Amino acid sequence: MIQVGIFSGYFPYDLETTAKKIRALGFNTVQLDLHFKDIDLSDGQLTAEKGKRVRDVFRANDLPICGISAYTNMIHPDPEHRKHNVERVKEILRHAREFGTPYVISETGTMNPESEWSGHPDNRSEAAYDLARATLADFAQTAWDHGATFLMETYVNNVIGSVREAARLFHDVNHPGLELLMDPTNFFETHNIGDQKGTLDEMFDVLGDRVRIAHAKDVKLAGADKSEKHADIGDDDALASHTFRGVGEIELPAAGLGSLDYDHYVKRLAERSPNAPLIIEHLDESDVPRAKKFIDEVLVRQGV
């Protein structure tokens, strides 16, 4: 049966309080965000001692850590900015096992210098693809050298955003240190959002054997407002990756608030990756009980 979890970053407290609040809501796993009010896990500050402290607190609350967030623009057009981003991911990969999980996750980035989520014409260039391929190969080897695995998450406005692009990347970087974070909403655009079943089937038929963790948010057409959207989640220090809610033609609200065919999604997920945890995102703390209830009802309905 599929385990349901949530990002720790939606709970902006100290380590102990965060773990207790998440467990009290009935979750049994977390995707770890490396920021708490009482422990410095910023660039250059990861240590084995801190990793053990974090993993032990979550384990003591029956919340094993399934993966670590390392979201960044790995192909940023400014070389120095890009180097900084890449080195942070590699730092997390080197320390992942100390936090109790092999999995480290990021999307693949964009050539847009102003936004990690807005597209750019150069994203479809061979130069951008080659940069992403080389970076992901580097991540895969770094992960493998430290007993970890890098999970690539696709997004339509990034350099790897379609099923075809992801399949090409896995063919070109044929390495055991690289697998997939499945977020189906990140594959949808105006041309395929009307074919939910067909698009979900393509995702799982082509990429299903690479899935190690899955995400639970939603997708819908944006309407008149095509600007980059961010939510106020009640934390002045919240990561932009947690406040982001879509840009252009597509919005990405919380699970149950859009048009994703959730029954077909979890059915295919259970068929291809029955042990992949399903991690809720794109919401604030007050909406967590509703979103979890929605996900739980879908899982019960599908018997998974």
Secondary structure, 3 states (H helix, E strand, C coil): CCCEEEEHHHCCCCHHHHHHHHHHCCCCCEEECCCECCECCCCCCCCHHHHHHHHHHHHHCCCCEEEEECCCCCCCCCHHHHHHHHHHHHHHHHHHHHHCCCEEEEECCCCCCCCCCCCCHHHHCHHHHHHHHHHHHHHHHHHHHCCCEEEEECCCCCCCCCHHHHHHHHHHCCCCCEEEEECHHHHCCCCCCCCHHHHHHHHHHHHHHHEEEEEEECCEECCCCCCCEECCCCCCCCCHHHHEEEECCEECCECCCCCCCHHHHHHHHHHHCCCCCEEECCCCHHHHHHHHHHHHHHHHHHCC
